[in-house]
Amino acid sequence: MTIVELQQWVSRFHSSRCWTEYGPFIRTGFLMEEWASWHEPSAPRKSAGIVRTSRRNKLLNRFNSQSDKAGS
């Protein structure tokens, strides 16, 4: 895989999850949350769409609440 192919794959991956509008740190958080959801041995498997949506919302809520505290 060339660097151009990798960049195209990353772009498609982030676009398919509607992550392109977020910065790199939030996207990294999404990746960690998604990876963790598939590697928890005792967790029941959920469909990928449900996991993405619920994890994304949970992470964004946590990020927004921390931003609000920092701005006060």
C-alpha positions in Angstrom: 0.0 0.0 0.0 1.4 3.4 -1.0 1.0 6.5 1.1 -1.5 7.9 -1.4 -3.6 4.7 -1.1 -3.4 4.9 2.7 -4.6 8.6 2.6 -7.5 7.6 0.4 -8.4 4.7 2.7 -8.3 6.9 5.8 -10.4 9.6 4.0 -13.0 7.0 3.0 -13.0 5.4 6.5 -13.6 8.7 8.3 -16.2 9.8 5.7 -18.2 6.6 6.1 -18.5 7.3 9.8 -19.2 11.0 9.4 -16.0 11.9 11.3 -14.5 14.3 8.7 -16.1 17.4 10.4 -14.1 16.7 13.7 -10.5 17.4 14.5 -7.8 14.7 14.8 -8.0 14.4 18.6 -11.8 13.7 18.6 -11.4 11.2 15.7 -8.7 9.4 17.6 -11.0 9.2 20.6 -13.7 7.7 18.3 -11.2 5.1 17.0 -10.2 4.2 20.6 -13.9 3.9 21.7 -14.8 1.8 18.6 -11.8 -0.5 19.1 -12.6 -1.0 22.8 -16.2 -1.8 22.0 -15.0 -4.7 19.8 -12.3 -6.0 22.2 -14.3 -6.1 25.4 -14.5 -9.9 26.1 -17.7 -9.8 28.2 -19.6 -7.2 26.2 -22.3 -8.4 23.9 -21.8 -7.6 20.2 -23.8 -4.7 18.9 -24.2 -3.8 15.2 -21.4 -1.4 14.1 -23.9 1.4 13.3 -25.3 1.4 16.9 -21.9 1.3 18.4 -20.6 4.2 16.3 -23.6 6.4 17.0 -23.8 5.8 20.7 -20.0 5.9 21.3 -19.7 9.1 19.2 -22.5 10.8 21.1 -21.1 9.7 24.5 -17.6 11.0 23.6 -18.9 14.3 22.2 -21.0 14.9 25.3 -18.0 14.3 27.5 -15.8 16.6 25.3 -18.5 19.4 25.3 -18.9 19.2 29.1 -15.1 19.5 29.6 -15.0 22.4 27.1 -17.7 24.2 29.0 -15.8 23.8 32.3 -12.6 25.0 30.8 -14.4 28.1 29.4 -15.9 29.1 32.8 
